[in-house]
């Protein structure tokens, strides 16, 4: 049986180009970029080249690129830095949204305990936050707005350029978590009025353990890790050069083929949405058009998402019910609750995140597998029997 991987929002396979770029830096060119000898300087040249590659992909200056261990660290550093800068000016109010990644939400929760006031904007049913909501939430004491570029669960793409313009007009720093967007959507930090941006290499066929924090010139970063003077004194610790080089190669390749890959993904994505959408009493989560090219997310009434995932895995389909970072939680997705899904519906969710290699034949198999599995689970569900008998009312029409 062929195994079909449809969980690319959780992580991706390292590309051949990224792997090939990484290999010399494990054995042949293993020097420390901070060392003065020739081996170290060769490593430093590779680090500089990777920084230039990442900067070009975002239309940034290389000096605005800081390498991190991934998106979570980059999110933490961006938010904490803006908070500390704001506090120096007597500004301790931060605006975000209710459906951010937990790397953002948990950092904001920590800052709230330190005396910051946090406003989490409600999300519309279609999974979109509007610039008007952001404008209305900004106050004289607002030091930061942080809104994700594309949601990691339902895939909805936010009006980042417009939100950035609001922040620029009101002279408030704007950060966006672009972990799901980088390598899949066009990003121009200058045109989109972005002050800080986070990304992670393993979401676009780079290795795990490498990420980027873009910080516009003039934004003073606070160090989260103390030690050496790496990353211009803003991120101590010897750089993970193989992973950084691999990430840069993967990002360059993804950007070069972005439109071509996105077109392939959208075609198969829409095929999956149409096919799965034929199931009775299910609903697509998030706007159908303004979503990532490879994201499909449904709720099914009368079933549990965990059982759905396990049975799909038995059928050779790797999927998820939401963020891989919360896979051990029994709580329903905070993202689905934020767009108004009731608890009993949010529990029965399925996220399929595909890449450009998924074929029509594989998509048809996934559709059939989902239909068969949902039918099987409903046949065993007492909740479904109550719904069908009229003892309970359907929520999803």
C-alpha positions in Angstrom: 0.0 0.0 0.0 1.3 3.4 -1.0 1.7 5.8 2.0 0.4 9.3 1.1 1.8 12.2 3.2 -0.6 15.0 3.5 0.6 16.8 6.6 3.1 19.3 5.2 2.0 22.1 7.5 3.5 20.0 10.3 6.8 19.5 8.5 8.2 18.7 5.1 10.7 16.3 3.6 14.1 18.0 3.0 14.6 18.7 -0.7 17.4 17.2 -2.7 18.8 20.8 -3.3 18.7 21.5 0.4 20.3 18.2 1.3 23.1 18.6 -1.3 23.8 22.2 0.0 24.1 20.9 3.6 26.4 17.9 3.1 29.7 19.7 2.8 29.2 21.5 6.1 29.0 18.3 8.2 32.4 17.0 7.3 34.4 19.0 4.7 33.7 22.6 5.8 32.8 22.1 9.4 34.5 25.2 10.8 33.0 27.6 13.3 32.0 30.8 11.5 33.4 32.8 14.4 36.9 31.4 14.2 39.6 33.5 12.6 41.5 30.7 10.8 40.8 29.8 7.2 38.4 27.0 8.0 36.3 29.3 10.1 36.4 32.0 7.5 35.2 29.6 4.8 32.3 28.7 7.1 31.6 32.4 7.7 31.5 33.0 4.0 28.8 30.3 3.7 26.9 32.0 6.6 27.0 35.3 4.8 25.8 33.8 1.5 22.9 32.1 3.3 22.0 35.5 4.9 22.0 37.2 1.5 19.8 34.4 0.0 17.3 34.7 2.8 17.3 38.5 2.5 16.7 38.4 -1.3 13.7 36.0 -0.8 12.1 38.6 1.4 13.3 41.8 -0.3 15.3 42.7 2.8 18.8 43.8 3.6 21.2 41.0 4.8 21.8 43.0 7.9 18.1 42.6 8.8 18.3 38.8 8.8 18.9 37.0 12.1 19.2 33.2 12.2 17.3 31.4 14.9 16.4 27.8 15.7 13.0 28.1 14.1 9.7 30.0 14.0 8.9 29.7 17.7 12.2 31.3 18.8 11.8 34.0 16.2 8.2 34.8 17.3 9.4 35.0 20.9 12.2 37.3 20.2 10.2 39.6 18.0 7.4 40.0 20.5 9.6 40.3 23.6 11.8 42.9 21.8 8.8 45.1 20.8 7.4 44.8 24.3 10.6 45.9 25.9 11.0 48.8 23.5 7.4 49.8 24.2 7.8 49.7 28.0 10.7 52.2 27.8 8.3 54.6 26.2 5.5 53.8 28.6 3.6 51.8 26.0 2.5 48.3 27.2 -0.4 47.4 25.0 -0.2 44.7 22.3 -2.7 43.8 19.7 -3.0 40.3 18.2 -5.6 37.7 17.2 -7.4 34.9 18.9 -6.1 32.3 16.4 -2.4 32.9 16.4 0.1 30.0 16.8 0.8 29.2 20.5 4.3 30.5 20.1 2.7 33.9 19.9 -0.2 33.3 22.3 1.9 31.8 25.0 4.5 34.7 24.7 1.6 37.2 25.0 0.3 35.3 28.1 3.7 35.6 29.7 3.8 39.3 29.0 0.4 39.8 30.4 1.7 38.4 33.7 4.4 41.1 33.5 1.9 43.9 33.3 1.2 44.2 29.6 -2.3 44.6 28.3 -3.2 42.2 25.5 -6.0 42.7 23.0 -6.9 39.5 21.0 -9.0 40.4 18.0 -12.0 38.2 17.2 -11.7 36.3 13.9 -14.6 36.3 11.4 -16.2 33.0 10.4 -14.2 33.0 7.2 -10.9 33.1 9.2 -9.9 36.6 8.2 -9.0 39.6 10.4 -9.6 43.0 8.8 -7.4 46.1 8.8 -10.3 48.0 10.2 -10.3 45.7 13.3 -6.6 46.4 13.8 -7.1 50.2 13.3 -9.9 50.2 15.9 -7.8 48.3 18.4 -4.7 50.4 18.3 -4.4 52.9 21.1 -1.9 55.6 22.1 -0.1 53.1 24.3 0.1 50.3 21.7 3.6 49.1 21.1 3.1 46.1 18.8 0.6 44.5 16.4 1.3 40.8 15.7 -0.9 39.1 13.1 0.0 35.8 11.4 0.5 35.9 7.6 -1.4 32.6 7.1 -3.1 30.5 9.7 -1.3 27.2 10.4 -4.6 25.2 10.8 -7.2 26.6 8.4 -4.8 28.2 6.0 -6.5 31.6 5.7 -4.3 34.3 4.3 -4.5 37.7 6.1 -4.4 41.2 4.4 -0.9 41.7 5.7 0.0 44.7 3.4 -3.1 46.6 4.5 -2.6 45.7 8.2 1.0 46.8 7.9 -0.1 50.1 6.3 -2.4 50.8 9.3 0.5 50.1 11.7 2.9 52.3 9.7 0.4 55.2 9.7 -0.1 54.9 13.4 3.6 54.4 14.1 3.2 51.0 15.7 5.6 48.1 15.2 4.1 45.3 13.1 5.2 41.7 13.3 3.9 38.7 11.3 4.4 35.0 11.9 5.0 33.9 8.3 6.0 30.3 9.2 3.2 28.8 7.0 3.5 31.5 4.3 7.2 31.6 3.5 8.1 29.6 0.5 4.4 29.2 -0.4 3.3 32.9 -0.9 5.1 35.9 -2.3 6.6 38.0 0.5 8.0 41.5 0.2 8.7 43.0 3.6 9.1 46.5 2.2 6.0 46.6 0.1 4.0 44.9 2.8 5.0 47.4 5.5 6.4 44.6 7.7 8.7 45.5 10.6 9.4 42.0 11.9 8.8 38.6 10.4 9.3 35.0 11.5 9.9 31.9 9.3 11.0 28.3 9.8 13.0 26.2 7.3 11.3 22.9 7.8 8.0 24.2 6.4 9.4 24.6 2.9 11.6 21.6 2.5 14.5 22.8 4.5 15.8 21.1 7.6 14.4 21.3 11.2 16.3 23.5 13.6 16.8 26.6 11.5 14.7 29.7 11.2 14.8 33.4 10.4 13.8 36.6 12.2 13.7 39.6 9.9 13.9 42.8 11.8 13.8 46.1 9.9 16.7 48.5 10.4 16.0 50.6 13.5 14.2 47.8 15.4 16.4 47.0 18.4 16.2 43.3 19.2 16.5 41.9 22.7 18.6 38.8 23.2 16.8 35.7 24.5 20.0 33.7 24.7 23.0 35.2 26.3 26.6 34.2 25.5 28.8 34.9 22.5 28.5 37.7 20.0 26.9 35.6 17.2 24.2 37.1 15.0 25.6 40.6 15.7 25.1 40.1 19.4 21.4 39.3 19.2 21.4 35.5 19.3 24.2 33.7 21.2 25.4 30.2 20.3 27.5 28.7 17.5 25.4 28.9 14.3 23.9 25.7 13.0 25.6 26.2 9.7 24.5 23.0 7.9 20.8 23.7 8.7 21.1 27.4 7.9 22.7 26.6 4.5 20.1 24.0 3.8 17.3 26.4 4.8 18.6 29.1 2.5 18.9 26.6 -0.5 15.3 25.4 0.2 13.9 28.9 0.4 15.7 30.0 -2.8 14.3 27.0 -4.6 10.8 27.4 -3.2 10.6 31.1 -4.2 12.0 30.3 -7.7 9.1 27.8 -8.3 6.5 29.5 -6.1 3.9 30.3 -8.8 4.3 27.0 -10.6 4.0 24.9 -7.4 1.1 27.0 -6.1 -0.9 26.5 -9.3 -0.4 22.7 -9.0 -1.4 22.7 -5.3 -4.5 24.9 -5.9 -5.8 22.5 -8.5 -5.5 19.5 -6.3 -6.6 21.4 -3.2 -9.9 22.4 -4.9 -10.4 18.8 -6.1 -10.1 17.7 -2.5 -12.4 20.4 -1.2 -15.1 19.5 -3.8 -14.8 15.7 -3.2 -14.7 15.8 0.6 -17.4 18.5 0.6 -19.9 16.0 -0.8 -20.0 14.4 2.7 -23.2 15.3 4.5 -23.0 17.6 7.5 -19.5 18.7 7.1 -18.1 22.2 6.6 -14.9 23.7 5.1 -13.1 25.8 7.7 -11.9 29.1 6.5 -12.4 31.1 3.3 -12.3 28.9 0.2 -10.3 31.3 -1.9 -8.1 33.3 0.5 -6.2 30.3 1.8 -2.9 28.7 1.4 -2.5 26.8 -1.9 -2.1 23.4 -0.2 -4.5 23.7 2.8 -7.7 21.8 3.2 -9.5 21.8 6.6 -13.0 20.3 7.3 -15.2 19.7 10.3 -17.4 16.6 10.4 -20.4 16.3 12.7 -20.8 13.2 14.8 -17.2 12.0 14.9 -14.0 12.5 16.8 -11.0 13.8 14.8 -8.5 11.5 16.6 -10.3 8.4 15.5 -10.5 9.8 12.0 -6.7 10.3 11.9 -5.8 6.9 13.2 -8.1 5.1 10.7 -6.8 7.2 7.8 -3.3 6.3 8.8 -4.3 2.6 8.6 -5.4 3.4 5.1 -2.0 4.9 4.3 -2.9 8.6 4.6 -1.0 10.9 6.9 -3.1 13.8 8.0 -3.8 15.9 11.2 -6.6 17.6 13.0 -4.7 20.8 13.6 -1.3 22.0 14.8 1.3 19.3 15.4 2.4 21.4 18.4 -0.8 20.6 20.2 -1.3 17.0 19.0 -1.2 15.7 22.6 -4.1 17.9 23.7 -7.6 16.7 24.2 -9.0 20.2 23.9 -10.6 21.3 20.6 -8.6 23.6 18.4 -8.5 27.2 19.6 -8.4 28.2 15.9 -11.7 26.5 15.2 -13.3 27.9 18.3 -12.1 31.4 17.3 -14.0 31.2 14.0 -17.2 30.1 15.8 -17.2 26.3 15.6 -18.9 24.8 18.7 -16.8 22.4 20.8 -18.7 19.3 19.6 -18.0 20.2 15.9 -14.5 21.4 16.5 -13.5 18.0 17.9 -14.3 16.4 14.5 -11.8 18.2 12.3 -9.4 17.1 9.6 -6.4 19.1 8.2 -4.9 18.0 4.9 -1.8 20.0 3.8 -0.4 18.9 0.4 2.5 19.9 -1.7 3.1 20.1 -5.4 3.9 16.4 -5.8 0.4 15.1 -4.8 -1.2 13.6 -7.9 -4.9 13.5 -9.0 -4.9 9.7 -8.4 -3.6 10.2 -4.8 -6.2 12.9 -4.2 -9.0 10.6 -5.3 -7.7 8.0 -3.0 -7.7 10.5 -0.1 -11.3 11.5 -0.9 -12.5 7.9 -0.9 -10.6 7.1 2.2 -12.1 10.1 4.1 -15.6 9.3 2.9 -15.3 5.6 3.9 -13.8 6.5 7.3 -16.3 9.2 8.2 -19.1 6.8 7.3 -17.6 4.0 9.4 -17.1 6.2 12.4 -20.6 7.6 12.2 -22.1 4.1 12.0 -20.6 3.4 15.4 -21.3 6.8 17.0 -24.2 7.2 19.5 -24.1 11.0 18.9 -24.7 10.3 15.2 -27.6 8.1 16.0 -29.1 10.8 18.1 -28.6 13.3 15.3 -30.2 11.0 12.8 -33.2 10.2 15.0 -33.8 13.8 15.8 -32.9 13.6 19.5 -30.2 16.2 18.7 -30.2 18.9 16.1 -27.6 19.1 13.4 -25.3 22.1 13.6 -23.7 21.6 10.2 -26.3 21.6 7.4 
